[in-house]
């Protein structure tokens, strides 16, 4: 009984000892202060730490050099990490405009050759 | 005969949609007030032709170059290109600009906001959706001008140094990419038609990724631009605190409170500074005000946290503390 009490007291003491260290950052950051102007904090969103590790995994899966991954993540805000987490495979990725133009031109050319359309014949 | 016509329609219609020719009929017009010119061409904007799928690095290099920072796209590829997607994602373009102490500012989703930037001499990096269906054709380009009379936008795009795109088509392709547009600014440089919250938020993003000096310069510019807004002052206090300058932080927080007595964060952070100075009584009166203002809002937890720390600090005040 006494032993258990000692353990309990020690646990509480240790926890109390730890808490000031955890809550050291009592300053409200600028991003936090601007966020309250518009939207209410969404409690369902995942934690920044989880988002970070998810983005890390996806970057490696999508072919980013492991040496570059940390550098790339370091310049993203928590909100951006949350946006990216779980979506990197589906988000719009700007890049393949040339391919599109190429494909369309090729299809038009084939259709022209086959005789389905005749748009190019208007030009000498 | 009818069969041939059907085949033609069936084949051409999707193609027209894919190439984005289905214009919405949107017009290019300039806001009546504010002396916005009817024609702008930022000829000095550099150009980096796109290689393969890398329009992201090319467009970003163009915008960075325009902000006075010459970078070649090849240097940006390891930072923004995703091989598995053969393209670049929007947040990573912002991050890459921040890494170079540039402030990426996301524009409000209106064509007027693009016009304002160009009129202010700042090129605009946009996303476009040039395709449809299985070939969305997401593309980044930089808008460097417009002409109301001939109804065109001028772009640095892909391999074209000066692409003249009909305004209706440009606006339609931009609209289908959710009207995403940014400007890349030097710290302290203001966008056209600036919005205080957007600007401070962009600067705060710089701060959170550790570019403290660049963020401070941007906050100073914001404090000059919006002298009656308490937010830039609060932000300057926070960066002063990061530098460890308690006196400057305290002065900034007090100025922020003078501008807006209802600024919860300024009261809370002032309490924190006073606590670090050993001025418990003064800190307590600040947390009491902050608690009353925060009520059950999003900052209530942070304020309660500060109040608890003040309560745990006892009752002794150091010498030279302000009266509570």
Interface residues (C-beta under 8 A of the other chain):
Chain A: X20 X23 X26 X27 X28 X29 X30 X31 X32 X33 X34 X35 X36 X37 X38 X40 X41 X59 X61 X62 X63 X64 X65 X68 X71 X72 X74 X75 X76 X77 X78 X80 X83 X84 X88 X89 X91 X92 X93 X94 X95 X96 X97 X98 X99 X100 X101 X103 X104 X107 X108 X111 X116 X117
Chain B: X7 X8 X11 X12 X15 X18 X19 X50 X52 X53 X54 X55 X56 X59 X78 X79 X81 X82 X83 X84 X85 X86 X87 X88 X89 X90 X91 X92 X94 X95 X96 X98 X99 X127 X128 X129 X130 X131 X135 X136 X137 X138 X139 X140 X157 X158 X159 X177 X197 X200 X201 X203 X204 X205 X207 X208 X209 X210 X231 X234 X235 X238 X241 X263 X264 X265 X268 X269 X272 X297 X298 X299 X302 X303 X305 X306 X308 X309 X312
